[in-house]
């Protein structure tokens, strides 16, 4: 059985994702086989917040040069955009980043 920490791998810290923290939207890298319900429960358990909505997208790994002939690939991964309810508290982890 998967724990919440197996589902939510790490937060995504980018300029665009940090702008959305004002609207209580947060972005995480999640397990590729996790569904929206599992992601919502994991975020609620880890951070103690209420999740309103979860959007997911499968990010395809990019091709990268590794020399003259062989073409390498970065790993494919899954991204989840989590929106919290209006009455929920914010996630403290992202507070000092903006």
Secondary structure as UniProt FT lines:
FT   HELIX           4..7
FT   STRAND          8..11
FT   HELIX           15..19
FT   HELIX           20..23
FT   STRAND          25..30
FT   TURN            32..33
FT   HELIX           36..47
FT   STRAND          51..59
FT   STRAND          63..65
FT   STRAND          71..73
FT   STRAND          77..84
FT   TURN            86..87
FT   HELIX           92..97
//
